[in-house]
Amino acid sequence: MSNAPTGQFALCRLKLWNFRRYGISTDELDLEHAAFDLKFNSGLNLLVGENDSGKTTILDAIRYVLFTQSREYIRITTDDFHLSPGDEESKRAEKLRIECEFRGFTTTEAGPFLEWIGIENADGTDEYVLRVWLEATRKGDRVYSDVKAGPGTDGTQLPSAARDLLRVTYLKPLRDSDAELTPGRYSRLSQVLSSHSLFADAGDGHRLVELLSTASDGVESYFKDDDGGKVLLEELNKYLSNFFHCRDSLGAEITVARNCLREILARLSLRLDQANSGLGSQNILFMATELLLLKREDYTGLKLALIEEIEAHLHPQAQLRVIDYLQNTGGQFILTSHSPNLASKVHLRNLILVRGKSAFPLGLEFTKLRGGDYDFLERFLDVTKANLFFSKGVILVEGDSENLLVPALAELLDRPLHKYGVSIVNVGSTAFLRYSRVFLRKDAANPSLDIPVAVITDLDIPEPAEPLGDQERQALAKAREEKLIEKTEYYAEGPVQAFVSPCWTLEFELGRSNLRGLVYKALLEAKAIKNSKDEVVSESKAEDIEKAVLAAEEVWKTKSREEVAQGICAELVAKRASKAVMAQCLSRLLVRGNRNDTLQRVASSEALSYLVKAIEYVTEDLLDDSSD
């Protein structure tokens, strides 16, 4: 893969063997088949996933091979060697490998790496390719590592000058931005300034040294010639004349130390022009400072920034402004986040979903999403829907009623969605494929997402208003059965499974289920809420509702389930009650009533079985899942 722009080579691929979670605990490294293989965009890459999904591991792997601009001390330790969950320490792998691949070089950029670079021909065009890898061996508690590069498998060591051109900018999580920007020999500000082209090769002939020398001359003149400073120095010298031997009489001078440029930079601090700025503002200032190194026009080295948990210390609106700038500016960025706010803002093609022992780029060449799907999702994939990137299971529903009712049913079934890490996404239409294709991989050879996705949708074959004869009822049942199969197969693929209502709509299925008494009560409560200024059901109204439900149940004894459901749906329309409010009222009734009785009604209702099966599908074996 190569989509790096001319004049800016980029990290395009990362491969791992036996590094932390990514491995098979073997001492033989199969270089043809990496345990982990991830391709990056040349611009923005946002790694998203739940906690402990492996995002930090990816960034650490890059840092171990390339090192950082801050020249922090980092090295491979015993814990970095793969150990399968549950295995004893003796089975920890003894070898590991991390490989970084770069493409998009200009001839000038390729020059410093000429001895180690290779040339590949793709689509009739020659392209420079540089592979740099770290291999480490563990012997007991001692670790031996080496970094090499080359077009083959053996490689040779890169000299320090070439390695310095591959150093990355790294912003760690929960960073102390204020401390990093205050004066000090090892402050990050002094390191950034020292590396910038404005200061890197200037030496002590730099203008700043000249300015400080001028200031020093003025200070010295003050103590020699100015009345105030001169008097103080004369008094000091009087003391000295009495303390020294008459033959060793020495005079004092007050001067300013003539420092070199490096020491001058170490004394500089950076602050916002507004006093008492908060931690979030300081964090933004620190990020802006780090990005100075990526914007050096005359720099021919790698322009890559690694930012871990970019949302740290930034409120949601600041997050959006920062991410919007990063995905529209030059340079390459690899960021980690568990913020749905950021995931909803970033272009889908720039997202990489990290889960289990794999990472899944969501670009057009990787998923079964179509070109128009990306535009659609960027319009409608808001922060609530972006939760699907951080879940262990996903339920896609087409409206507010399902969105409110399904979590209540899951609670009743003792499978609360939050406990199982399941996100419910209200699509607001039947455009399920726009979302479900996110989880389908284009290349069958690549590992598939193991996230179960349940599509809950209506069959949408209306119940006739007039009673049907036996033959008509049989014909309707056959038509529904055929459409049920058709819709189920239409949405089902890989981890995506469809769960379709048996007859018509959710409200119709609720009306013909064993919950019809609660459903009718919820309908009457929804109507009462609509007509109440306080949007609550008064005690007197609640009593009237109870009486109405008892009366309705007596009438229902002489009717079929379909007739009851038809009547409830008709009354829902006639009373103009909100479907969403009715679902909300029903959800409360489900969790507040006699749980065992309600659970039995749900379990014995064929009309609700599709909802129960959907919940069971996305929660099956997830509670104790520790794969991430």
VEXDREN-2710 file (C-alpha; in Angstrom, 1 decimal):
% VEXDREN-2710
k/r/px/py/pz
1/MET/0.0/0.0/0.0
2/SER/1.3/3.5/-0.8
3/ASN/-0.7/6.6/-0.6
4/ALA/2.0/8.9/0.7
5/PRO/2.1/12.2/-1.1
6/THR/5.1/13.2/-3.1
7/GLY/7.8/14.7/-0.9
8/GLN/6.6/13.0/2.3
9/PHE/7.5/9.4/2.9
10/ALA/5.4/7.7/5.6
11/LEU/5.1/4.6/7.7
12/CYS/2.8/2.4/5.7
13/ARG/2.9/-0.9/7.5
14/LEU/3.6/-2.5/10.9
15/LYS/4.2/-6.2/11.4
16/LEU/4.6/-7.9/14.8
17/TRP/5.9/-11.4/15.8
18/ASN/5.6/-12.4/19.4
19/PHE/5.3/-8.9/20.7
20/ARG/3.1/-8.8/23.8
21/ARG/-0.4/-10.1/22.9
22/TYR/0.5/-10.6/19.2
23/GLY/2.2/-14.0/18.9
24/ILE/2.1/-17.7/19.3
25/SER/4.8/-18.3/21.9
26/THR/7.2/-20.0/19.5
27/ASP/10.9/-19.6/19.1
28/GLU/10.7/-19.8/15.4
29/LEU/9.6/-16.6/13.6
30/ASP/7.7/-17.3/10.4
31/LEU/8.6/-14.2/8.5
32/GLU/6.1/-14.9/5.8
33/HIS/3.2/-14.8/8.3
34/ALA/3.2/-12.1/10.9
35/ALA/1.1/-12.5/14.0
36/PHE/-0.1/-8.9/13.4
37/ASP/-0.1/-6.9/10.2
38/LEU/-1.5/-3.4/9.9
39/LYS/-1.5/-0.9/7.1
40/PHE/-1.6/2.8/7.8
41/ASN/-2.8/5.9/5.9
42/SER/-0.1/8.5/5.1
43/GLY/-2.2/11.1/6.9
44/LEU/-4.4/10.6/9.9
45/ASN/-4.9/7.2/11.6
46/LEU/-7.1/7.0/14.6
47/LEU/-6.9/3.7/16.5
48/VAL/-10.2/3.2/18.3
49/GLY/-11.3/0.4/20.6
50/GLU/-12.2/-0.4/24.2
51/ASN/-9.7/-0.3/27.0
52/ASP/-6.9/-2.9/26.8
53/SER/-7.7/-3.7/23.2
54/GLY/-4.0/-3.2/22.1
55/LYS/-3.9/0.4/21.0
56/THR/-0.9/1.3/23.2
57/THR/0.9/-1.8/22.1
58/ILE/0.9/-0.6/18.5
59/LEU/2.3/2.8/19.4
60/ASP/5.0/1.2/21.7
61/ALA/6.1/-1.1/18.9
62/ILE/6.7/1.8/16.6
63/ARG/8.6/3.7/19.3
64/TYR/10.8/0.7/20.0
65/VAL/12.0/0.6/16.4
66/LEU/12.2/4.2/15.5
67/PHE/12.9/6.0/18.8
68/THR/11.5/9.5/19.6
69/GLN/12.4/13.1/19.0
70/SER/12.6/13.6/22.8
71/ARG/15.3/10.9/23.0
72/GLU/13.6/9.2/25.9
73/TYR/15.2/5.9/27.1
74/ILE/13.1/3.0/25.9
75/ARG/14.1/-0.7/25.6
76/ILE/12.6/-4.1/25.2
77/THR/12.0/-6.0/28.4
78/THR/11.1/-9.5/29.3
79/ASP/7.4/-8.6/29.6
80/ASP/7.4/-7.6/25.9
81/PHE/7.8/-11.2/24.8
82/HIS/4.5/-13.0/24.0
83/LEU/2.9/-15.2/26.7
84/SER/-0.4/-16.7/25.8
85/PRO/-3.1/-16.2/28.5
86/GLY/-3.1/-18.9/31.1
87/ASP/0.4/-20.2/30.1
88/GLU/3.2/-20.5/32.6
89/GLU/6.1/-18.1/32.5
90/SER/8.4/-20.9/31.1
91/LYS/6.3/-20.9/27.9
92/ARG/7.0/-17.2/27.2
93/ALA/8.5/-16.7/23.7
94/GLU/12.2/-16.2/23.5
95/LYS/12.3/-14.3/20.2
96/LEU/10.3/-11.3/18.9
97/ARG/10.3/-9.1/15.9
98/ILE/8.9/-5.7/15.0
99/GLU/9.0/-4.5/11.4
100/CYS/8.2/-1.0/10.0
101/GLU/7.8/-0.4/6.3
102/PHE/8.1/3.0/4.7
103/ARG/7.0/4.2/1.2
104/GLY/6.4/7.4/-0.7
105/PHE/10.1/8.5/-0.8
106/THR/11.4/11.2/-3.1
107/THR/14.9/10.7/-4.4
108/THR/16.2/13.3/-1.9
109/GLU/14.4/11.6/1.0
110/ALA/15.7/8.2/-0.1
111/GLY/19.3/9.4/-0.3
112/PRO/20.3/8.8/3.4
113/PHE/18.9/5.3/3.2
114/LEU/20.3/4.3/-0.2
115/GLU/22.3/1.3/1.1
116/TRP/19.2/-0.2/2.8
117/ILE/16.4/0.8/0.6
118/GLY/14.7/-1.5/-2.0
119/ILE/12.8/-0.8/-5.2
120/GLU/9.5/-2.4/-6.0
121/ASN/7.5/-2.2/-9.2
122/ALA/3.8/-1.7/-8.8
123/ASP/1.5/-0.9/-11.8
124/GLY/4.5/-0.2/-13.9
125/THR/6.0/2.4/-11.5
126/ASP/9.1/1.9/-9.5
127/GLU/8.8/2.8/-5.8
128/TYR/11.3/3.1/-3.0
129/VAL/10.6/0.8/0.0
130/LEU/12.5/0.8/3.2
131/ARG/12.0/-1.9/5.8
132/VAL/13.4/-1.4/9.3
133/TRP/13.1/-4.1/12.0
134/LEU/13.9/-4.8/15.6
135/GLU/14.7/-8.4/16.6
136/ALA/15.1/-9.3/20.2
137/THR/16.1/-12.5/22.0
138/ARG/15.4/-13.4/25.6
139/LYS/17.8/-15.5/27.7
140/GLY/16.3/-15.7/31.1
141/ASP/15.9/-12.2/32.4
142/ARG/18.4/-10.8/29.9
143/VAL/17.3/-9.3/26.6
144/TYR/19.4/-8.7/23.6
145/SER/18.1/-6.6/20.7
146/ASP/19.3/-5.1/17.5
147/VAL/17.8/-2.8/14.8
148/LYS/18.5/-3.5/11.2
149/ALA/17.3/-2.5/7.8
150/GLY/17.5/-3.7/4.2
151/PRO/15.6/-5.1/1.3
152/GLY/16.3/-8.7/2.2
153/THR/15.8/-10.8/5.4
154/ASP/19.3/-10.3/6.8
155/GLY/19.8/-6.6/6.8
156/THR/22.5/-4.4/8.3
157/GLN/22.6/-1.8/11.0
158/LEU/21.5/1.7/10.3
159/PRO/24.0/4.5/11.3
160/SER/22.9/6.9/13.9
161/ALA/22.4/9.7/11.3
162/ALA/20.0/7.7/9.3
163/ARG/18.2/6.5/12.5
164/ASP/17.7/10.1/13.6
165/LEU/15.8/10.8/10.4
166/LEU/13.3/8.2/11.5
167/ARG/12.6/9.5/15.0
168/VAL/8.9/10.1/15.8
169/THR/7.2/12.8/17.8
170/TYR/5.4/11.1/20.7
171/LEU/2.9/12.6/23.1
172/LYS/2.2/10.3/26.0
173/PRO/-1.2/10.1/27.8
174/LEU/-1.9/12.1/30.9
175/ARG/1.0/14.3/30.1
176/ASP/2.1/17.1/32.4
177/SER/2.0/19.9/29.8
178/ASP/2.9/22.7/32.2
179/ALA/6.1/21.0/33.3
180/GLU/7.1/20.2/29.8
181/LEU/6.9/23.9/28.8
182/THR/8.8/25.4/31.7
183/PRO/12.5/26.2/31.7
184/GLY/15.0/23.4/32.2
185/ARG/17.9/21.7/30.5
186/TYR/15.7/18.6/29.8
187/SER/12.4/20.4/29.2
188/ARG/10.5/19.2/26.1
189/LEU/10.4/22.9/24.9
190/SER/14.2/23.1/24.8
191/GLN/14.4/19.8/23.0
192/VAL/11.8/20.9/20.4
193/LEU/13.6/24.2/19.8
194/SER/17.0/22.6/19.6
195/SER/15.8/20.2/16.9
196/HIS/14.1/22.9/14.9
197/SER/15.9/24.1/11.8
198/LEU/15.9/27.7/13.2
199/PHE/18.4/26.6/15.9
200/ALA/19.7/23.1/15.0
201/ASP/22.8/24.2/13.0
202/ALA/23.2/27.8/14.1
203/GLY/25.7/27.3/16.9
204/ASP/26.8/30.1/19.2
205/GLY/26.7/32.7/16.3
206/HIS/22.9/32.7/16.6
207/ARG/21.1/36.0/16.9
208/LEU/19.8/34.9/20.4
209/VAL/23.4/34.6/21.6
210/GLU/24.1/38.1/20.3
211/LEU/21.0/39.5/22.0
212/LEU/22.0/38.0/25.3
213/SER/25.6/39.4/25.0
214/THR/24.2/42.8/24.4
215/ALA/22.0/42.5/27.5
216/SER/25.1/41.3/29.5
217/ASP/27.1/44.3/28.4
218/GLY/24.2/46.6/29.7
219/VAL/24.1/44.8/33.0
220/GLU/27.9/45.1/33.5
221/SER/27.8/48.8/32.5
222/TYR/25.1/49.3/35.2
223/PHE/27.4/48.1/37.9
224/LYS/30.4/50.0/36.6
225/ASP/28.9/53.4/35.5
226/ASP/25.4/53.9/36.9
227/ASP/25.3/55.7/40.3
228/GLY/23.2/53.0/42.0
229/GLY/25.0/49.9/40.8
230/LYS/28.4/51.6/41.0
231/VAL/28.0/52.5/44.7
232/LEU/26.9/48.9/45.5
233/LEU/30.0/47.5/43.8
234/GLU/32.3/50.0/45.5
235/GLU/30.9/49.0/49.0
236/LEU/31.6/45.3/48.1
237/ASN/35.2/46.1/47.1
238/LYS/35.7/48.0/50.4
239/TYR/35.0/44.8/52.2
240/LEU/37.3/42.8/50.0
241/SER/40.2/45.3/50.5
242/ASN/40.0/44.6/54.2
243/PHE/39.7/40.8/53.9
244/PHE/42.6/40.3/51.5
245/HIS/46.3/40.8/52.2
246/CYS/47.5/44.2/51.0
247/ARG/49.6/42.5/48.3
248/ASP/46.7/40.3/47.1
249/SER/44.0/43.0/47.0
250/LEU/41.4/41.9/44.4
251/GLY/38.4/43.7/43.0
252/ALA/35.0/42.2/42.1
253/GLU/32.9/42.6/39.0
254/ILE/29.3/41.7/38.4
255/THR/28.6/40.1/35.1
256/VAL/26.0/38.0/33.3
257/ALA/27.1/34.5/32.3
258/ARG/27.8/34.3/28.6
259/ASN/25.9/31.1/27.8
260/CYS/25.9/29.0/24.6
261/LEU/22.7/28.7/22.5
262/ARG/21.7/25.4/24.0
263/GLU/21.7/26.8/27.5
264/ILE/19.8/29.9/26.4
265/LEU/17.0/27.6/24.9
266/ALA/16.9/25.7/28.2
267/ARG/16.0/28.9/30.0
268/LEU/13.0/29.7/27.8
269/SER/9.4/29.0/28.8
270/LEU/6.3/29.0/26.8
271/ARG/2.9/30.2/28.0
272/LEU/-0.4/31.4/26.7
273/ASP/-0.9/35.2/26.6
274/GLN/-3.9/34.8/28.9
275/ALA/-3.1/34.4/32.6
276/ASN/-4.3/31.4/34.6
277/SER/-5.0/29.2/31.6
278/GLY/-6.3/25.8/32.5
279/LEU/-4.9/22.3/32.0
280/GLY/-6.8/21.8/28.8
281/SER/-5.4/25.0/27.3
282/GLN/-1.9/24.0/28.3
283/ASN/-2.3/20.6/26.7
284/ILE/-3.3/22.2/23.4
285/LEU/-0.3/24.5/23.6
286/PHE/2.0/21.5/24.2
287/MET/0.5/19.6/21.2
288/ALA/1.0/22.7/19.1
289/THR/4.7/22.9/20.2
290/GLU/5.3/19.3/19.3
291/LEU/3.8/19.8/15.8
292/LEU/6.5/22.4/15.1
293/LEU/8.9/19.5/14.3
294/LEU/6.4/18.1/11.7
295/LYS/6.1/21.4/9.8
296/ARG/9.8/21.9/9.1
297/GLU/9.8/22.5/5.3
298/ASP/13.5/21.7/4.8
299/TYR/13.4/18.5/6.9
300/THR/13.8/15.3/4.8
301/GLY/13.2/12.9/7.6
302/LEU/10.1/11.1/8.8
303/LYS/7.2/13.4/9.8
304/LEU/5.2/11.1/12.1
305/ALA/3.5/12.0/15.3
306/LEU/2.2/9.4/17.8
307/ILE/-0.4/10.8/20.2
308/GLU/-1.8/8.6/22.9
309/GLU/-5.3/9.3/24.2
310/ILE/-5.6/12.6/22.4
311/GLU/-8.8/13.3/24.4
312/ALA/-6.9/13.6/27.7
313/HIS/-7.6/17.0/29.3
314/LEU/-9.6/18.2/26.2
315/HIS/-13.3/18.9/26.4
316/PRO/-15.4/17.5/23.5
317/GLN/-15.5/20.7/21.5
318/ALA/-11.7/21.1/21.8
319/GLN/-11.3/17.5/20.7
320/LEU/-13.3/18.1/17.6
321/ARG/-11.3/21.2/16.6
322/VAL/-7.9/19.5/17.1
323/ILE/-8.9/16.3/15.2
324/ASP/-10.4/18.4/12.4
325/TYR/-7.1/20.2/12.0
326/LEU/-5.0/17.1/12.1
327/GLN/-6.9/15.3/9.4
328/ASN/-6.6/18.2/7.1
329/THR/-2.9/19.2/7.6
330/GLY/0.3/17.7/6.4
331/GLY/2.3/15.0/8.1
332/GLN/1.4/11.6/9.4
333/PHE/-0.5/11.0/12.6
334/ILE/-1.2/7.8/14.5
335/LEU/-3.5/8.5/17.4
336/THR/-5.3/6.3/20.0
337/SER/-8.6/7.1/21.5
338/HIS/-11.6/5.6/23.3
339/SER/-13.8/8.6/22.7
340/PRO/-17.0/8.2/20.6
341/ASN/-16.9/11.9/20.2
342/LEU/-13.7/11.7/18.2
343/ALA/-14.7/8.5/16.4
344/SER/-17.8/10.2/15.0
345/LYS/-15.8/13.2/13.7
346/VAL/-13.0/11.5/11.9
347/HIS/-13.4/10.4/8.3
348/LEU/-14.3/6.7/8.4
349/ARG/-11.4/5.9/6.1
350/ASN/-9.0/7.2/8.7
351/LEU/-10.4/4.9/11.5
352/ILE/-8.7/1.7/12.5
353/LEU/-10.7/-0.6/14.8
354/VAL/-8.4/-2.4/17.3
355/ARG/-9.9/-5.6/18.7
356/GLY/-8.5/-8.9/20.1
357/LYS/-5.3/-9.8/18.3
358/SER/-6.0/-7.8/15.1
359/ALA/-6.6/-4.3/13.9
360/PHE/-9.1/-3.5/11.1
361/PRO/-8.6/-0.4/9.0
362/LEU/-12.0/0.9/7.7
363/GLY/-10.8/2.3/4.4
364/LEU/-12.6/1.4/1.1
365/GLU/-9.9/-1.2/0.2
366/PHE/-10.5/-3.1/3.4
367/THR/-14.2/-3.2/4.1
368/LYS/-17.3/-4.1/2.1
369/LEU/-18.6/-0.6/2.5
370/ARG/-19.3/1.1/-0.9
371/GLY/-18.2/4.5/-1.9
372/GLY/-21.6/6.1/-1.1
373/ASP/-21.7/4.4/2.3
374/TYR/-18.8/6.6/3.5
375/ASP/-20.6/9.8/2.6
376/PHE/-23.8/8.5/4.2
377/LEU/-22.1/7.5/7.4
378/GLU/-20.2/10.8/7.7
379/ARG/-23.5/12.5/7.6
380/PHE/-25.3/10.3/10.1
381/LEU/-22.7/8.5/12.2
382/ASP/-23.0/10.8/15.3
383/VAL/-21.5/10.3/18.7
384/THR/-24.2/8.0/19.9
385/LYS/-23.8/5.7/16.9
386/ALA/-20.0/5.8/17.2
387/ASN/-20.3/3.6/20.3
388/LEU/-20.3/0.6/17.9
389/PHE/-16.5/1.0/17.5
390/PHE/-16.0/0.3/21.2
391/SER/-18.3/-2.6/21.8
392/LYS/-18.1/-6.4/22.0
393/GLY/-21.5/-6.7/20.3
394/VAL/-23.8/-4.5/18.3
395/ILE/-27.6/-4.3/17.9
396/LEU/-28.9/-2.3/14.9
397/VAL/-32.5/-1.1/15.2
398/GLU/-34.6/1.0/12.9
399/GLY/-36.5/3.3/15.4
400/ASP/-36.9/4.8/18.8
401/SER/-39.3/2.1/20.0
402/GLU/-36.8/-0.7/19.6
403/ASN/-34.0/1.5/20.9
404/LEU/-35.9/2.0/24.2
405/LEU/-37.5/-1.5/24.5
406/VAL/-34.6/-3.8/23.6
407/PRO/-32.3/-2.7/26.6
408/ALA/-35.3/-3.3/28.9
409/LEU/-35.9/-6.7/27.6
410/ALA/-32.2/-7.5/27.9
411/GLU/-32.3/-6.4/31.5
412/LEU/-35.3/-8.7/32.1
413/LEU/-33.4/-11.6/30.5
414/ASP/-30.6/-10.9/32.9
415/ARG/-28.4/-9.9/30.0
416/PRO/-28.0/-6.2/30.5
417/LEU/-26.4/-4.8/27.4
418/HIS/-23.9/-2.5/29.3
419/LYS/-22.6/-5.4/31.3
420/TYR/-22.0/-7.4/28.1
421/GLY/-20.4/-4.5/26.4
422/VAL/-23.1/-4.3/23.7
423/SER/-24.0/-1.1/21.9
424/ILE/-27.4/-0.5/20.5
425/VAL/-27.5/1.8/17.4
426/ASN/-30.7/3.5/16.3
427/VAL/-30.2/3.6/12.5
428/GLY/-33.4/5.7/12.2
429/SER/-34.3/3.9/9.0
430/THR/-33.8/0.5/7.3
431/ALA/-30.3/1.5/6.0
432/PHE/-28.8/-1.3/8.0
433/LEU/-26.3/-2.4/5.3
434/ARG/-24.7/1.1/5.5
435/TYR/-23.7/0.2/9.0
436/SER/-23.3/-3.6/9.0
437/ARG/-20.8/-3.5/6.1
438/VAL/-18.4/-1.8/8.5
439/PHE/-17.9/-5.2/10.1
440/LEU/-17.4/-7.1/6.8
441/ARG/-13.9/-7.5/5.3
442/LYS/-13.3/-7.3/1.6
443/ASP/-10.4/-9.8/1.6
444/ALA/-11.5/-13.1/2.9
445/ALA/-7.9/-14.0/3.6
446/ASN/-7.7/-11.3/6.3
447/PRO/-9.0/-12.1/9.8
448/SER/-12.7/-11.2/10.2
449/LEU/-14.2/-9.1/13.0
450/ASP/-15.5/-11.3/15.7
451/ILE/-18.1/-8.8/16.8
452/PRO/-21.6/-10.2/16.6
453/VAL/-24.0/-7.8/14.9
454/ALA/-27.8/-8.2/15.2
455/VAL/-30.1/-6.4/12.8
456/ILE/-33.6/-6.1/14.2
457/THR/-36.1/-5.1/11.6
458/ASP/-39.8/-5.4/10.8
459/LEU/-41.2/-7.9/8.3
460/ASP/-43.7/-5.1/7.3
461/ILE/-46.5/-7.3/5.8
462/PRO/-49.6/-5.5/7.2
463/GLU/-52.5/-7.3/8.9
464/PRO/-55.6/-6.9/6.8
465/ALA/-58.3/-4.8/8.4
466/GLU/-61.0/-7.4/7.7
467/PRO/-61.1/-10.9/9.2
468/LEU/-59.6/-13.6/6.9
469/GLY/-60.8/-17.0/6.0
470/ASP/-58.7/-20.1/6.4
471/GLN/-57.3/-20.1/2.9
472/GLU/-56.6/-16.4/3.0
473/ARG/-54.9/-16.8/6.4
474/GLN/-52.7/-19.6/5.0
475/ALA/-51.7/-17.5/2.0
476/LEU/-50.8/-14.6/4.2
477/ALA/-48.7/-17.0/6.5
478/LYS/-46.9/-18.3/3.4
479/ALA/-46.2/-14.8/2.1
480/ARG/-44.8/-13.8/5.5
481/GLU/-42.7/-17.0/5.7
482/GLU/-41.1/-16.3/2.3
483/LYS/-40.4/-12.7/3.0
484/LEU/-38.9/-13.6/6.4
485/ILE/-36.4/-15.9/4.7
486/GLU/-35.7/-13.3/2.1
487/LYS/-35.0/-10.5/4.6
488/THR/-33.0/-12.7/6.9
489/GLU/-30.7/-13.8/4.0
490/TYR/-30.5/-10.2/2.7
491/TYR/-28.8/-8.8/5.8
492/ALA/-27.0/-11.9/7.1
493/GLU/-23.3/-12.2/6.3
494/GLY/-20.4/-13.2/8.4
495/PRO/-20.9/-11.9/12.0
496/VAL/-24.0/-10.0/10.9
497/GLN/-27.3/-11.8/11.6
498/ALA/-30.9/-10.6/10.9
499/PHE/-33.8/-11.0/13.4
500/VAL/-37.1/-10.1/11.7
501/SER/-40.5/-9.7/13.3
502/PRO/-42.7/-12.7/12.3
503/CYS/-45.7/-10.6/11.0
504/TRP/-45.7/-6.9/10.7
505/THR/-44.2/-4.2/13.0
506/LEU/-42.8/-4.2/16.6
507/GLU/-46.1/-2.7/17.9
508/PHE/-48.1/-5.4/16.2
509/GLU/-45.9/-8.1/17.7
510/LEU/-46.2/-6.6/21.1
511/GLY/-50.0/-6.5/20.7
512/ARG/-50.3/-10.2/19.9
513/SER/-47.8/-11.3/22.5
514/ASN/-48.4/-12.4/26.1
515/LEU/-47.5/-8.9/27.2
516/ARG/-50.6/-7.3/25.5
517/GLY/-52.0/-6.2/28.9
518/LEU/-48.8/-4.3/29.7
519/VAL/-48.6/-3.0/26.1
520/TYR/-52.2/-1.6/26.3
521/LYS/-51.4/-0.1/29.7
522/ALA/-48.3/1.6/28.3
523/LEU/-50.4/2.9/25.4
524/LEU/-52.9/4.5/27.7
525/GLU/-50.1/6.0/29.9
526/ALA/-48.5/7.4/26.7
527/LYS/-51.8/9.1/25.8
528/ALA/-52.2/10.4/29.4
529/ILE/-48.6/11.8/29.3
530/LYS/-49.3/13.6/26.0
531/ASN/-52.3/15.3/27.5
532/SER/-50.6/16.2/30.8
533/LYS/-48.8/19.5/31.2
534/ASP/-46.5/17.8/33.8
535/GLU/-46.0/14.7/31.5
536/VAL/-46.8/12.4/34.4
537/VAL/-49.8/10.1/35.1
538/SER/-51.9/11.3/38.0
539/GLU/-53.1/8.9/40.6
540/SER/-56.7/9.2/39.5
541/LYS/-55.7/8.7/35.9
542/ALA/-53.6/5.6/36.9
543/GLU/-56.8/4.1/38.4
544/ASP/-58.8/4.8/35.3
545/ILE/-56.0/3.1/33.2
546/GLU/-56.1/0.0/35.4
547/LYS/-59.8/-0.3/35.0
548/ALA/-59.6/0.2/31.2
549/VAL/-57.0/-2.6/30.9
550/LEU/-59.1/-5.0/32.9
551/ALA/-62.1/-4.3/30.7
552/ALA/-60.0/-4.7/27.6
553/GLU/-58.7/-8.1/28.7
554/GLU/-62.3/-9.3/29.1
555/VAL/-63.1/-8.3/25.5
556/TRP/-59.9/-9.9/24.2
557/LYS/-61.1/-13.3/25.5
558/THR/-63.4/-13.5/22.4
559/LYS/-60.8/-12.3/19.9
560/SER/-57.8/-13.8/18.2
561/ARG/-54.3/-12.5/18.9
562/GLU/-54.1/-10.9/15.5
563/GLU/-57.4/-9.0/16.2
564/VAL/-56.2/-7.9/19.6
565/ALA/-52.9/-6.6/18.0
566/GLN/-54.8/-4.9/15.2
567/GLY/-57.0/-3.2/17.7
568/ILE/-54.0/-2.0/19.8
569/CYS/-52.3/-0.6/16.7
570/ALA/-55.4/1.1/15.5
571/GLU/-55.9/2.7/18.9
572/LEU/-52.3/3.8/19.0
573/VAL/-52.9/5.7/15.7
574/ALA/-56.3/7.0/16.7
575/LYS/-55.2/8.3/20.1
576/ARG/-52.1/9.7/18.4
577/ALA/-49.9/8.5/21.2
578/SER/-46.1/8.5/20.6
579/LYS/-44.6/5.1/19.8
580/ALA/-41.5/6.2/21.6
581/VAL/-43.3/7.3/24.7
582/MET/-45.3/4.0/24.7
583/ALA/-42.1/2.0/24.4
584/GLN/-40.6/4.0/27.3
585/CYS/-43.7/3.4/29.5
586/LEU/-43.6/-0.3/28.6
587/SER/-39.9/-0.5/29.4
588/ARG/-40.6/0.8/32.9
589/LEU/-43.5/-1.7/33.4
590/LEU/-41.2/-4.6/32.3
591/VAL/-38.6/-3.9/34.9
592/ARG/-40.9/-2.8/37.8
593/GLY/-43.4/-5.6/37.7
594/ASN/-43.2/-9.2/38.9
595/ARG/-40.0/-10.2/37.2
596/ASN/-40.6/-14.0/37.1
597/ASP/-44.1/-13.5/35.7
598/THR/-43.0/-11.0/33.1
599/LEU/-40.1/-13.2/32.1
600/GLN/-42.3/-16.2/31.6
601/ARG/-44.7/-14.1/29.4
602/VAL/-41.8/-13.0/27.2
603/ALA/-40.2/-16.5/27.0
604/SER/-43.5/-18.0/25.9
605/SER/-44.4/-15.4/23.3
606/GLU/-43.6/-16.5/19.8
607/ALA/-44.2/-12.9/18.7
608/LEU/-41.3/-11.7/20.7
609/SER/-38.9/-14.6/20.0
610/TYR/-37.0/-12.6/17.4
611/LEU/-36.1/-9.9/20.0
612/VAL/-35.0/-12.5/22.5
613/LYS/-32.9/-14.3/20.0
614/ALA/-31.2/-11.1/18.9
615/ILE/-30.2/-10.3/22.5
616/GLU/-29.0/-13.8/23.0
617/TYR/-26.9/-13.7/19.8
618/VAL/-25.0/-10.5/20.7
619/THR/-24.4/-11.5/24.4
620/GLU/-23.6/-15.2/23.9
621/ASP/-20.2/-16.0/25.6
622/LEU/-19.4/-12.3/26.0
623/LEU/-19.6/-11.8/29.7
624/ASP/-16.4/-13.7/30.5
625/ASP/-14.7/-12.7/27.3
626/SER/-11.1/-11.6/28.1
627/SER/-9.6/-11.8/24.6
628/ASP/-9.1/-8.0/24.6
END
